[in-house]
Amino acid sequence: MTRAEFVVAILAGIVQGIVEWLPVSSQGNLALFLTAVGTDPAVAVQLALFLQVGTTLSAAVYFRDDITAALRAVPGWRPASAYTGENAIASYVVVASTMTGLVGIPLYVYAVDLAGRLTGGVFIAAIGVLLVLTGVLQLASESVSTAFREAPTLLDSVLVGAVQGVAILPGISRSGVTTSALLFRSYDPPAAFRLSFLLSIPASLGAAALTIAGAGGLPGIEPAPATVALGCSAIVGYLTIDALMRVVDRVPFWAVCFGLGGLAIVGGGIVSVVV
């Protein structure tokens, strides 16, 4: 592993560890970074999906009590009580993850194929447009009045799982669209983020498995840089997730989406003109 590969791996892990928890696209922003340092756009999409494993580990450790409670409920699970008590979380994760696969797998094939056809500047600008659309959705969700729900329902599971599947496209924020969907369904922000982060665990593992299967191994990098990047994303992700959970109802994340999306559109246009 060269020094340059080592530095890129650390920076990629830091970017992933921070932005995974924000309603901006971790996949899109990491793909932007990797493209900017010379990675092929198609490989950048695959790497961005694969490196979510690090923050998945962070989420699993942070929400270990919720995961343990859901696993304890599995032996006593019955269809009639699927969305009551501790069964509700287990049912939510299973149903939503199934919907994510049904929607996301076909889109994954399309996203990687499309990224391979785009030049660097067009790829960056396309991500910028999708980031702005994420910001619009986030801003719209803040205007919804709330009579807060306490537990997910079957409709919540289907809806959130479907929109998470769409988030496999680069530039669409997984946490942004799933949290917004839960806010529209009248969950308070801390509960919406908690349910969104729990659902990220099977989704990120599935995306990583798709990436490895599609690329026939670790995509685009050697195991050593991959390990460094994953380690950094896990450490940074754990350090930032608690802080975000404390301020989720104070920060206008839609403004971040607009800012990053606008910069990406401008930057992509400049790159296209220069090239």
Accessible surface in RSA format (square Angstrom, percent):
REM  Atomic radii and reference values for relative SASA: ProtOr
REM  Chains: A
REM  Algorithm: Lee & Richards
REM  Probe-radius: 1.40
REM  Slices: 20
REM RES _ NUM      All-atoms   Total-Side   Main-Chain    Non-polar    All polar
REM                ABS   REL    ABS   REL    ABS   REL    ABS   REL    ABS   REL
RES MET A   1   115.01  59.6  32.06  21.2  82.95 197.5  38.23  32.5  76.78 101.7
RES THR A   2    84.17  59.9  75.81  76.9   8.36  19.9  80.12 107.6   4.05   6.1
RES ARG A   3   205.83  86.4 191.43  97.6  14.40  34.3  72.42  99.0 133.41  80.9
RES ALA A   4    68.44  62.9  58.61  90.5   9.82  22.3  65.80  92.7   2.64   7.0
RES GLU A   5    75.33  43.2  70.17  53.1   5.16  12.3  29.98  58.0  45.35  37.0
RES PHE A   6    83.57  41.8  83.57  51.8   0.00   0.0  83.57  50.7   0.00   0.0
RES VAL A   7    68.13  44.8  67.49  61.1   0.64   1.5  68.13  59.2   0.00   0.0
RES VAL A   8    45.57  30.0  45.57  41.3   0.00   0.0  45.57  39.6   0.00   0.0
RES ALA A   9     6.35   5.8   1.72   2.7   4.63  10.5   6.18   8.7   0.17   0.4
RES ILE A  10    51.36  29.2  51.36  38.3   0.00   0.0  51.36  37.0   0.00   0.0
RES LEU A  11    78.17  43.5  77.99  55.8   0.17   0.4  78.01  54.8   0.16   0.4
RES ALA A  12     2.44   2.2   2.44   3.8   0.00   0.0   2.44   3.4   0.00   0.0
RES GLY A  13     0.00   0.0   0.00   N/A   0.00   0.0   0.00   0.0   0.00   0.0
RES ILE A  14    62.61  35.6  62.61  46.6   0.00   0.0  62.61  45.1   0.00   0.0
RES VAL A  15    38.98  25.7  36.17  32.7   2.82   6.8  38.98  33.9   0.00   0.0
RES GLN A  16     0.00   0.0   0.00   0.0   0.00   0.0   0.00   0.0   0.00   0.0
RES GLY A  17     0.00   0.0   0.00   N/A   0.00   0.0   0.00   0.0   0.00   0.0
RES ILE A  18    75.97  43.2  74.01  55.1   1.96   4.7  74.01  53.3   1.96   5.3
RES VAL A  19    20.01  13.2  19.95  18.1   0.06   0.1  19.95  17.3   0.06   0.2
RES GLU A  20     9.36   5.4   6.45   4.9   2.91   6.9   1.02   2.0   8.34   6.8
RES TRP A  21     2.53   1.0   2.53   1.2   0.00   0.0   2.53   1.3   0.00   0.0
RES LEU A  22    39.33  21.9  39.31  28.1   0.01   0.0  39.31  27.6   0.01   0.0
RES PRO A  23     0.07   0.1   0.07   0.1   0.00   0.0   0.07   0.1   0.00   0.0
RES VAL A  24     2.01   1.3   0.29   0.3   1.72   4.1   0.29   0.3   1.72   4.7
RES SER A  25     0.66   0.6   0.25   0.3   0.41   0.9   0.41   0.9   0.25   0.3
RES SER A  26    10.16   8.6   7.32   9.8   2.84   6.5   0.60   1.3   9.56  13.4
RES GLN A  27     5.59   3.1   5.06   3.7   0.54   1.3   3.50   7.5   2.09   1.6
RES GLY A  28     0.00   0.0   0.00   N/A   0.00   0.0   0.00   0.0   0.00   0.0
RES ASN A  29    17.95  12.4  14.14  13.7   3.81   9.2   6.51  15.7  11.44  11.1
RES LEU A  30     0.00   0.0   0.00   0.0   0.00   0.0   0.00   0.0   0.00   0.0
RES ALA A  31     0.00   0.0   0.00   0.0   0.00   0.0   0.00   0.0   0.00   0.0
RES LEU A  32    29.13  16.2  27.31  19.5   1.82   4.6  27.57  19.4   1.56   4.2
RES PHE A  33    42.62  21.3  36.69  22.7   5.93  15.4  42.32  25.7   0.30   0.9
RES LEU A  34     7.16   4.0   7.16   5.1   0.00   0.0   7.16   5.0   0.00   0.0
RES THR A  35    18.16  12.9   8.39   8.5   9.76  23.3   8.39  11.3   9.76  14.8
RES ALA A  36    81.77  75.2  41.80  64.5  39.96  90.9  50.94  71.7  30.82  81.6
RES VAL A  37    72.57  47.8  35.47  32.1  37.10  89.4  44.46  38.6  28.11  76.2
RES GLY A  38    68.22  84.1   0.00   N/A  68.22  84.1  36.26  99.5  31.96  71.6
RES THR A  39    32.30  23.0  21.43  21.7  10.87  25.9  14.62  19.6  17.68  26.7
RES ASP A  40    77.68  54.4  66.61  66.3  11.08  26.2  30.74  72.4  46.94  46.8
RES PRO A  41    18.13  13.2  18.13  16.5   0.00   0.0  18.13  15.0   0.00   0.0
RES ALA A  42    18.59  17.1  18.59  28.7   0.00   0.0  18.59  26.2   0.00   0.0
RES VAL A  43    41.25  27.1  41.25  37.3   0.00   0.0  41.25  35.8   0.00   0.0
RES ALA A  44     0.00   0.0   0.00   0.0   0.00   0.0   0.00   0.0   0.00   0.0
RES VAL A  45     0.35   0.2   0.35   0.3   0.00   0.0   0.35   0.3   0.00   0.0
RES GLN A  46    25.08  14.0  25.08  18.3   0.00   0.0   0.50   1.1  24.58  18.6
RES LEU A  47     5.93   3.3   5.93   4.2   0.00   0.0   5.93   4.2   0.00   0.0
RES ALA A  48     0.00   0.0   0.00   0.0   0.00   0.0   0.00   0.0   0.00   0.0
RES LEU A  49     3.70   2.1   3.70   2.6   0.00   0.0   3.70   2.6   0.00   0.0
RES PHE A  50    12.18   6.1  12.18   7.5   0.00   0.0  12.18   7.4   0.00   0.0
RES LEU A  51     3.95   2.2   3.95   2.8   0.00   0.0   3.95   2.8   0.00   0.0
RES GLN A  52    14.81   8.3  14.79  10.8   0.02   0.0   0.29   0.6  14.52  11.0
RES VAL A  53    41.85  27.5  41.29  37.4   0.56   1.4  41.29  35.9   0.56   1.5
RES GLY A  54     3.15   3.9   0.00   N/A   3.15   3.9   3.15   8.6   0.00   0.0
RES THR A  55     1.54   1.1   1.29   1.3   0.25   0.6   0.67   0.9   0.87   1.3
RES THR A  56     7.62   5.4   5.45   5.5   2.17   5.2   6.92   9.3   0.70   1.1
RES LEU A  57   102.67  57.2  99.23  71.0   3.44   8.6 102.34  71.9   0.32   0.9
RES SER A  58     2.64   2.2   0.00   0.0   2.64   6.1   2.64   5.6   0.00   0.0
RES ALA A  59     0.00   0.0   0.00   0.0   0.00   0.0   0.00   0.0   0.00   0.0
RES ALA A  60    30.38  27.9  26.54  41.0   3.84   8.7  26.85  37.8   3.52   9.3
RES VAL A  61    63.69  41.9  60.99  55.2   2.70   6.5  63.69  55.3   0.00   0.0
RES TYR A  62    59.84  27.9  41.86  23.8  17.98  46.8  27.58  20.7  32.25  39.8
RES PHE A  63     8.16   4.1   7.27   4.5   0.88   2.3   8.16   4.9   0.00   0.0
RES ARG A  64   130.85  54.9 129.23  65.9   1.62   3.8  49.71  67.9  81.13  49.2
RES ASP A  65   112.02  78.5 105.76 105.3   6.26  14.8  34.56  81.3  77.46  77.3
RES ASP A  66    33.77  23.7  27.56  27.4   6.21  14.7   5.26  12.4  28.51  28.4
RES ILE A  67    49.10  27.9  46.65  34.8   2.45   5.9  49.10  35.4   0.00   0.0
RES THR A  68    64.07  45.6  62.97  63.8   1.10   2.6  40.30  54.1  23.77  35.9
RES ALA A  69    22.78  20.9  22.78  35.1   0.00   0.0  22.78  32.1   0.00   0.0
RES ALA A  70    13.31  12.2  12.31  19.0   1.00   2.3  12.77  18.0   0.54   1.4
RES LEU A  71   117.25  65.3 109.22  78.1   8.04  20.2 109.51  76.9   7.74  20.8
RES ARG A  72   156.26  65.6 132.79  67.7  23.47  55.9  71.43  97.6  84.82  51.4
RES ALA A  73    12.43  11.4   3.31   5.1   9.12  20.7  11.90  16.8   0.53   1.4
RES VAL A  74    81.43  53.6  74.78  67.7   6.66  16.0  75.00  65.2   6.44  17.5
RES PRO A  75   108.22  78.9  76.53  69.8  31.69 115.2  88.16  72.8  20.06 124.7
RES GLY A  76    48.23  59.5   0.00   N/A  48.23  59.5  32.72  89.8  15.51  34.7
RES TRP A  77    99.84  40.1  92.05  44.6   7.79  18.3  89.72  47.8  10.12  16.4
RES ARG A  78   140.93  59.2 140.93  71.8   0.00   0.0  53.99  73.8  86.94  52.7
RES PRO A  79   103.62  75.5  86.08  78.5  17.53  63.7  87.93  72.6  15.68  97.5
RES ALA A  80   106.97  98.4  62.86  97.0  44.11 100.3  75.66 106.5  31.31  83.0
RES SER A  81    35.20  29.7  34.72  46.3   0.49   1.1  29.10  62.0   6.10   8.5
RES ALA A  82    12.64  11.6  11.44  17.7   1.19   2.7  11.44  16.1   1.19   3.2
RES TYR A  83    53.41  24.9  34.81  19.8  18.60  48.4  34.81  26.2  18.60  22.9
RES THR A  84    80.92  57.6  74.30  75.3   6.62  15.8  70.71  95.0  10.21  15.4
RES GLY A  85    67.93  83.8   0.00   N/A  67.93  83.8  45.73 125.5  22.20  49.7
RES GLU A  86    91.96  52.8  81.26  61.5  10.70  25.5  42.22  81.7  49.74  40.6
RES ASN A  87    18.27  12.6  17.37  16.8   0.90   2.2   0.50   1.2  17.76  17.2
RES ALA A  88     1.29   1.2   1.29   2.0   0.00   0.0   1.29   1.8   0.00   0.0
RES ILE A  89    26.04  14.8  26.04  19.4   0.00   0.0  26.04  18.8   0.00   0.0
RES ALA A  90    11.07  10.2   7.35  11.3   3.72   8.5  10.96  15.4   0.11   0.3
RES SER A  91     5.75   4.9   1.76   2.3   4.00   9.2   5.75  12.2   0.01   0.0
RES TYR A  92     0.00   0.0   0.00   0.0   0.00   0.0   0.00   0.0   0.00   0.0
RES VAL A  93    34.51  22.7  34.51  31.2   0.00   0.0  34.51  30.0   0.00   0.0
RES VAL A  94    98.52  64.8  94.16  85.2   4.36  10.5  97.88  85.0   0.64   1.7
RES VAL A  95    41.83  27.5  39.68  35.9   2.15   5.2  41.74  36.3   0.09   0.2
RES ALA A  96     0.00   0.0   0.00   0.0   0.00   0.0   0.00   0.0   0.00   0.0
RES SER A  97    31.19  26.4  21.04  28.1  10.14  23.4  22.23  47.3   8.96  12.6
RES THR A  98    78.48  55.8  67.90  68.8  10.58  25.2  57.34  77.0  21.14  32.0
RES MET A  99    43.32  22.4  43.32  28.7   0.00   0.0  25.35  21.6  17.97  23.8
RES THR A 100    19.22  13.7  18.97  19.2   0.25   0.6  18.97  25.5   0.25   0.4
RES GLY A 101    24.68  30.4   0.00   N/A  24.68  30.4  23.46  64.4   1.22   2.7
RES LEU A 102   123.12  68.6 104.15  74.5  18.97  47.7 107.92  75.8  15.20  40.9
RES VAL A 103    41.25  27.1  34.58  31.3   6.67  16.1  39.19  34.0   2.07   5.6
RES GLY A 104     1.99   2.4   0.00   N/A   1.99   2.4   1.99   5.4   0.00   0.0
RES ILE A 105    86.74  49.4  86.22  64.2   0.51   1.2  86.22  62.1   0.51   1.4
RES PRO A 106    82.37  60.0  68.75  62.7  13.62  49.5  75.92  62.7   6.45  40.1
RES LEU A 107    45.81  25.5  45.74  32.7   0.07   0.2  45.81  32.2   0.00   0.0
RES TYR A 108    14.18   6.6  14.18   8.1   0.00   0.0  13.37  10.0   0.81   1.0
RES VAL A 109    97.03  63.8  92.61  83.8   4.43  10.7  95.56  83.0   1.48   4.0
RES TYR A 110   119.69  55.9 114.38  65.1   5.31  13.8  85.92  64.6  33.78  41.6
RES ALA A 111     2.75   2.5   0.90   1.4   1.84   4.2   1.87   2.6   0.88   2.3
RES VAL A 112    29.30  19.3  27.97  25.3   1.33   3.2  27.97  24.3   1.33   3.6
RES ASP A 113    72.87  51.0  62.88  62.6   9.99  23.6  24.57  57.8  48.30  48.2
RES LEU A 114    67.10  37.4  66.22  47.4   0.88   2.2  67.05  47.1   0.05   0.1
RES ALA A 115     2.20   2.0   0.82   1.3   1.39   3.2   1.80   2.5   0.40   1.1
RES GLY A 116    49.34  60.8   0.00   N/A  49.34  60.8  17.18  47.2  32.16  72.0
RES ARG A 117   180.28  75.7 144.85  73.8  35.42  84.3  55.63  76.0 124.65  75.5
RES LEU A 118    43.55  24.3  33.35  23.9  10.20  25.6  35.39  24.9   8.17  22.0
RES THR A 119    83.77  59.6  75.07  76.1   8.70  20.7  78.44 105.4   5.33   8.1
RES GLY A 120    25.11  31.0   0.00   N/A  25.11  31.0  13.79  37.8  11.32  25.3
RES GLY A 121     1.58   2.0   0.00   N/A   1.58   2.0   0.00   0.0   1.58   3.5
RES VAL A 122    67.85  44.6  66.27  60.0   1.58   3.8  67.59  58.7   0.25   0.7
RES PHE A 123     3.22   1.6   3.22   2.0   0.00   0.0   3.22   2.0   0.00   0.0
RES ILE A 124    22.36  12.7  22.36  16.7   0.00   0.0  22.36  16.1   0.00   0.0
RES ALA A 125    23.83  21.9  23.72  36.6   0.11   0.2  23.83  33.6   0.00   0.0
RES ALA A 126    40.66  37.4  32.08  49.5   8.58  19.5  39.25  55.3   1.41   3.7
RES ILE A 127     1.77   1.0   1.76   1.3   0.01   0.0   1.76   1.3   0.01   0.0
RES GLY A 128     0.00   0.0   0.00   N/A   0.00   0.0   0.00   0.0   0.00   0.0
RES VAL A 129    73.25  48.2  72.68  65.8   0.58   1.4  73.13  63.5   0.13   0.3
RES LEU A 130    43.98  24.5  43.98  31.5   0.00   0.0  43.98  30.9   0.00   0.0
RES LEU A 131     0.00   0.0   0.00   0.0   0.00   0.0   0.00   0.0   0.00   0.0
RES VAL A 132    41.62  27.4  41.62  37.7   0.00   0.0  41.62  36.2   0.00   0.0
RES LEU A 133    97.03  54.0  91.37  65.4   5.66  14.2  91.66  64.4   5.37  14.4
RES THR A 134     3.50   2.5   0.65   0.7   2.85   6.8   2.92   3.9   0.58   0.9
RES GLY A 135     0.00   0.0   0.00   N/A   0.00   0.0   0.00   0.0   0.00   0.0
RES VAL A 136    76.94  50.6  76.03  68.8   0.92   2.2  76.17  66.2   0.77   2.1
RES LEU A 137    63.24  35.2  60.01  42.9   3.23   8.1  62.97  44.2   0.27   0.7
RES GLN A 138     6.59   3.7   6.56   4.8   0.04   0.1   0.00   0.0   6.59   5.0
RES LEU A 139    75.10  41.8  72.08  51.6   3.02   7.6  72.08  50.6   3.02   8.1
RES ALA A 140    45.24  41.6  35.73  55.1   9.51  21.6  44.04  62.0   1.21   3.2
RES SER A 141     2.83   2.4   0.00   0.0   2.83   6.5   0.00   0.0   2.83   4.0
RES GLU A 142    89.61  51.4  56.33  42.6  33.28  79.2  32.27  62.4  57.34  46.8
RES SER A 143    99.27  83.9  59.88  79.9  39.39  90.7  54.05 115.1  45.22  63.4
RES VAL A 144    46.94  30.9  32.14  29.1  14.80  35.7  36.94  32.1  10.00  27.1
RES SER A 145   101.13  85.5  81.78 109.1  19.36  44.6  57.24 121.9  43.89  61.5
RES THR A 146    60.92  43.3  30.04  30.5  30.88  73.6  15.00  20.2  45.92  69.4
RES ALA A 147    87.58  80.5  67.13 103.6  20.45  46.5  76.42 107.6  11.16  29.6
RES PHE A 148   111.36  55.7  83.54  51.7  27.82  72.4  83.54  50.6  27.82  79.6
RES ARG A 149    84.87  35.6  73.70  37.6  11.18  26.6  21.33  29.1  63.55  38.5
RES GLU A 150   176.36 101.2 135.64 102.6  40.72  97.0  54.83 106.1 121.53  99.2
RES ALA A 151    45.62  41.9  36.80  56.8   8.82  20.1  37.37  52.6   8.26  21.9
RES PRO A 152     4.59   3.3   3.08   2.8   1.51   5.5   3.08   2.5   1.51   9.4
RES THR A 153    46.18  32.8  46.02  46.7   0.16   0.4  45.99  61.8   0.19   0.3
RES LEU A 154   103.21  57.5 100.86  72.2   2.35   5.9 100.86  70.8   2.35   6.3
RES LEU A 155   104.30  58.1  99.08  70.9   5.23  13.1 101.92  71.6   2.39   6.4
RES ASP A 156     0.00   0.0   0.00   0.0   0.00   0.0   0.00   0.0   0.00   0.0
RES SER A 157     0.00   0.0   0.00   0.0   0.00   0.0   0.00   0.0   0.00   0.0
RES VAL A 158    55.45  36.5  55.45  50.2   0.00   0.0  55.45  48.2   0.00   0.0
RES LEU A 159    65.58  36.5  62.17  44.5   3.41   8.6  65.58  46.1   0.00   0.0
RES VAL A 160     0.00   0.0   0.00   0.0   0.00   0.0   0.00   0.0   0.00   0.0
RES GLY A 161     0.00   0.0   0.00   N/A   0.00   0.0   0.00   0.0   0.00   0.0
RES ALA A 162    25.60  23.5  25.40  39.2   0.20   0.5  25.55  36.0   0.05   0.1
RES VAL A 163    38.51  25.3  38.15  34.5   0.36   0.9  38.36  33.3   0.15   0.4
RES GLN A 164     5.49   3.1   1.74   1.3   3.75   8.9   1.69   3.6   3.80   2.9
RES GLY A 165     0.42   0.5   0.00   N/A   0.42   0.5   0.42   1.1   0.00   0.0
RES VAL A 166    61.21  40.3  61.21  55.4   0.00   0.0  61.21  53.2   0.00   0.0
RES ALA A 167     6.09   5.6   0.72   1.1   5.37  12.2   1.26   1.8   4.82  12.8
RES ILE A 168    19.09  10.9  13.77  10.3   5.32  12.8  18.26  13.1   0.83   2.3
RES LEU A 169    33.73  18.8  33.73  24.1   0.00   0.0  33.73  23.7   0.00   0.0
RES PRO A 170    13.92  10.1  13.92  12.7   0.00   0.0  13.92  11.5   0.00   0.0
RES GLY A 171     0.00   0.0   0.00   N/A   0.00   0.0   0.00   0.0   0.00   0.0
RES ILE A 172    20.49  11.7  18.68  13.9   1.82   4.4  18.68  13.4   1.82   4.9
RES SER A 173     0.33   0.3   0.22   0.3   0.11   0.2   0.11   0.2   0.22   0.3
RES ARG A 174    27.64  11.6  22.83  11.6   4.80  11.4  22.80  31.2   4.83   2.9
RES SER A 175     3.14   2.6   1.46   2.0   1.67   3.9   0.25   0.5   2.88   4.0
RES GLY A 176     0.48   0.6   0.00   N/A   0.48   0.6   0.36   1.0   0.11   0.3
RES VAL A 177    13.60   8.9  12.77  11.6   0.82   2.0  12.77  11.1   0.82   2.2
RES THR A 178     0.00   0.0   0.00   0.0   0.00   0.0   0.00   0.0   0.00   0.0
RES THR A 179     0.00   0.0   0.00   0.0   0.00   0.0   0.00   0.0   0.00   0.0
RES SER A 180     0.27   0.2   0.27   0.4   0.00   0.0   0.00   0.0   0.27   0.4
RES ALA A 181     8.54   7.8   3.92   6.1   4.61  10.5   8.26  11.6   0.28   0.7
RES LEU A 182     0.00   0.0   0.00   0.0   0.00   0.0   0.00   0.0   0.00   0.0
RES LEU A 183    18.80  10.5  18.43  13.2   0.37   0.9  18.43  12.9   0.37   1.0
RES PHE A 184    80.76  40.4  63.76  39.5  17.00  44.2  63.76  38.7  17.00  48.7
RES ARG A 185    47.43  19.9  45.04  23.0   2.39   5.7  12.38  16.9  35.05  21.2
RES SER A 186    24.82  21.0  24.82  33.1   0.00   0.0   3.97   8.4  20.86  29.2
RES TYR A 187     1.48   0.7   1.48   0.8   0.00   0.0   1.48   1.1   0.00   0.0
RES ASP A 188    36.82  25.8  36.82  36.7   0.00   0.0   6.50  15.3  30.32  30.2
RES PRO A 189    34.59  25.2  34.59  31.5   0.00   0.0  34.59  28.6   0.00   0.0
RES PRO A 190    52.13  38.0  50.73  46.2   1.40   5.1  51.21  42.3   0.92   5.7
RES ALA A 191    24.89  22.9  20.35  31.4   4.54  10.3  24.07  33.9   0.82   2.2
RES ALA A 192     0.00   0.0   0.00   0.0   0.00   0.0   0.00   0.0   0.00   0.0
RES PHE A 193     3.86   1.9   3.86   2.4   0.00   0.0   3.86   2.3   0.00   0.0
RES ARG A 194    73.57  30.9  73.57  37.5   0.00   0.0  25.88  35.4  47.70  28.9
RES LEU A 195     2.94   1.6   2.94   2.1   0.00   0.0   2.94   2.1   0.00   0.0
RES SER A 196     0.00   0.0   0.00   0.0   0.00   0.0   0.00   0.0   0.00   0.0
RES PHE A 197     0.00   0.0   0.00   0.0   0.00   0.0   0.00   0.0   0.00   0.0
RES LEU A 198     7.34   4.1   4.91   3.5   2.44   6.1   4.91   3.4   2.44   6.6
RES LEU A 199     0.00   0.0   0.00   0.0   0.00   0.0   0.00   0.0   0.00   0.0
RES SER A 200     2.01   1.7   2.01   2.7   0.00   0.0   0.64   1.4   1.37   1.9
RES ILE A 201    23.11  13.1  23.11  17.2   0.00   0.0  23.11  16.6   0.00   0.0
RES PRO A 202    44.99  32.8  32.96  30.0  12.03  43.7  37.00  30.6   7.98  49.6
RES ALA A 203    18.98  17.5   6.31   9.7  12.67  28.8  13.67  19.2   5.31  14.1
RES SER A 204     2.48   2.1   1.85   2.5   0.63   1.4   0.59   1.3   1.88   2.6
RES LEU A 205    90.85  50.6  85.45  61.1   5.40  13.6  86.00  60.4   4.85  13.0
RES GLY A 206    34.99  43.2   0.00   N/A  34.99  43.2  32.71  89.8   2.28   5.1
RES ALA A 207    10.13   9.3   7.11  11.0   3.01   6.9   8.26  11.6   1.87   5.0
RES ALA A 208     5.82   5.4   5.82   9.0   0.00   0.0   5.82   8.2   0.00   0.0
RES ALA A 209    60.53  55.7  50.60  78.1   9.93  22.6  56.90  80.1   3.63   9.6
RES LEU A 210    46.86  26.1  44.52  31.9   2.34   5.9  45.64  32.1   1.23   3.3
RES THR A 211     0.00   0.0   0.00   0.0   0.00   0.0   0.00   0.0   0.00   0.0
RES ILE A 212    70.99  40.4  70.28  52.4   0.70   1.7  70.28  50.6   0.70   1.9
RES ALA A 213    82.73  76.1  49.80  76.9  32.92  74.9  60.79  85.6  21.94  58.1
RES GLY A 214    60.17  74.2   0.00   N/A  60.17  74.2  27.22  74.7  32.96  73.8
RES ALA A 215    45.81  42.1   7.85  12.1  37.96  86.3  17.22  24.2  28.59  75.7
RES GLY A 216    73.78  91.0   0.00   N/A  73.78  91.0  37.32 102.4  36.47  81.7
RES GLY A 217    26.44  32.6   0.00   N/A  26.44  32.6  25.94  71.2   0.49   1.1
RES LEU A 218    64.38  35.9  41.04  29.4  23.34  58.7  41.04  28.8  23.34  62.8
RES PRO A 219     2.71   2.0   0.21   0.2   2.50   9.1   2.71   2.2   0.00   0.0
RES GLY A 220    60.83  75.0   0.00   N/A  60.83  75.0  21.46  58.9  39.37  88.2
RES ILE A 221    50.79  28.9  35.51  26.5  15.28  36.8  42.24  30.4   8.55  23.2
RES GLU A 222   112.79  64.8 111.21  84.1   1.58   3.8  38.62  74.7  74.17  60.6
RES PRO A 223    82.35  60.0  81.57  74.4   0.78   2.8  82.00  67.7   0.35   2.2
RES ALA A 224    49.04  45.1  38.39  59.3  10.64  24.2  46.81  65.9   2.23   5.9
RES PRO A 225     4.97   3.6   4.92   4.5   0.06   0.2   4.92   4.1   0.06   0.4
RES ALA A 226     2.32   2.1   2.32   3.6   0.00   0.0   2.32   3.3   0.00   0.0
RES THR A 227    93.09  66.2  89.30  90.5   3.79   9.0  66.17  88.9  26.92  40.7
RES VAL A 228    35.64  23.5  28.79  26.1   6.84  16.5  34.84  30.3   0.80   2.2
RES ALA A 229     2.00   1.8   2.00   3.1   0.00   0.0   2.00   2.8   0.00   0.0
RES LEU A 230    40.30  22.4  39.30  28.1   1.00   2.5  39.53  27.8   0.77   2.1
RES GLY A 231    32.23  39.7   0.00   N/A  32.23  39.7  31.65  86.9   0.57   1.3
RES CYS A 232    27.30  20.7  24.12  26.9   3.18   7.5   2.42   6.1  24.88  26.8
RES SER A 233     0.00   0.0   0.00   0.0   0.00   0.0   0.00   0.0   0.00   0.0
RES ALA A 234    14.24  13.1  12.01  18.5   2.23   5.1  12.21  17.2   2.03   5.4
RES ILE A 235   113.46  64.6 108.35  80.7   5.11  12.3 113.16  81.5   0.30   0.8
RES VAL A 236    28.07  18.5  28.02  25.4   0.05   0.1  28.07  24.4   0.00   0.0
RES GLY A 237     0.00   0.0   0.00   N/A   0.00   0.0   0.00   0.0   0.00   0.0
RES TYR A 238    90.05  42.0  87.73  49.9   2.32   6.0  59.07  44.4  30.98  38.2
RES LEU A 239   129.79  72.3 106.76  76.4  23.03  57.9 109.96  77.2  19.83  53.4
RES THR A 240    39.88  28.4  37.32  37.8   2.56   6.1  38.48  51.7   1.40   2.1
RES ILE A 241     0.00   0.0   0.00   0.0   0.00   0.0   0.00   0.0   0.00   0.0
RES ASP A 242    51.18  35.8  51.18  50.9   0.00   0.0  18.76  44.2  32.41  32.3
RES ALA A 243    58.20  53.5  52.97  81.7   5.23  11.9  56.99  80.3   1.21   3.2
RES LEU A 244    12.29   6.8   9.50   6.8   2.79   7.0  11.78   8.3   0.51   1.4
RES MET A 245    34.55  17.9  23.93  15.8  10.62  25.3  23.93  20.3  10.62  14.1
RES ARG A 246   168.01  70.5 148.37  75.6  19.63  46.7  56.63  77.4 111.38  67.5
RES VAL A 247    49.88  32.8  49.88  45.2   0.00   0.0  49.88  43.3   0.00   0.0
RES VAL A 248    10.88   7.2   0.88   0.8  10.00  24.1   0.88   0.8  10.00  27.1
RES ASP A 249    95.03  66.6  59.61  59.3  35.42  83.7  18.95  44.6  76.08  75.9
RES ARG A 250   187.77  78.8 153.81  78.4  33.95  80.8  53.52  73.1 134.24  81.4
RES VAL A 251    59.44  39.1  51.45  46.6   8.00  19.3  52.96  46.0   6.49  17.6
RES PRO A 252    67.05  48.9  63.06  57.5   3.99  14.5  65.89  54.4   1.17   7.3
RES PHE A 253     9.86   4.9   9.65   6.0   0.21   0.5   9.65   5.8   0.21   0.6
RES TRP A 254    66.50  26.7  66.50  32.2   0.00   0.0  63.89  34.1   2.61   4.2
RES ALA A 255    41.71  38.4  32.24  49.8   9.47  21.5  33.82  47.6   7.89  20.9
RES VAL A 256    55.63  36.6  48.73  44.1   6.91  16.6  55.35  48.1   0.29   0.8
RES CYS A 257     0.00   0.0   0.00   0.0   0.00   0.0   0.00   0.0   0.00   0.0
RES PHE A 258    62.70  31.4  56.20  34.8   6.50  16.9  56.39  34.2   6.31  18.0
RES GLY A 259    38.37  47.3   0.00   N/A  38.37  47.3  36.82 101.0   1.55   3.5
RES LEU A 260    60.28  33.6  57.42  41.1   2.86   7.2  57.42  40.3   2.86   7.7
RES GLY A 261     0.00   0.0   0.00   N/A   0.00   0.0   0.00   0.0   0.00   0.0
RES GLY A 262    27.98  34.5   0.00   N/A  27.98  34.5  27.89  76.5   0.09   0.2
RES LEU A 263   129.64  72.2 122.15  87.4   7.49  18.8 122.60  86.1   7.04  18.9
RES ALA A 264     7.20   6.6   0.57   0.9   6.63  15.1   6.83   9.6   0.37   1.0
RES ILE A 265    65.52  37.3  63.05  47.0   2.47   6.0  63.05  45.4   2.47   6.7
RES VAL A 266    94.09  61.9  86.27  78.1   7.82  18.8  93.01  80.8   1.08   2.9
RES GLY A 267    26.62  32.8   0.00   N/A  26.62  32.8  26.11  71.6   0.51   1.1
RES GLY A 268     0.09   0.1   0.00   N/A   0.09   0.1   0.07   0.2   0.02   0.0
RES GLY A 269    32.29  39.8   0.00   N/A  32.29  39.8  32.14  88.2   0.15   0.3
RES ILE A 270   101.56  57.8  98.29  73.2   3.27   7.9 100.90  72.7   0.66   1.8
RES VAL A 271    54.34  35.8  52.53  47.6   1.81   4.4  54.34  47.2   0.00   0.0
RES SER A 272    49.56  41.9  28.98  38.7  20.58  47.4  30.64  65.3  18.92  26.5
RES VAL A 273   130.86  86.1 103.27  93.5  27.59  66.5 110.49  96.0  20.38  55.3
RES VAL A 274   119.38  78.6  89.12  80.7  30.26  72.9  95.83  83.3  23.55  63.9
RES VAL A 275   140.35  92.4  85.92  77.8  54.43 131.2 102.28  88.9  38.08 103.3
END  Absolute sums over single chains surface
CHAIN  1 A    11957.7       9703.5       2254.3       8886.9       3070.8
END  Absolute sums over all chains
TOTAL         11957.7       9703.5       2254.3       8886.9       3070.8
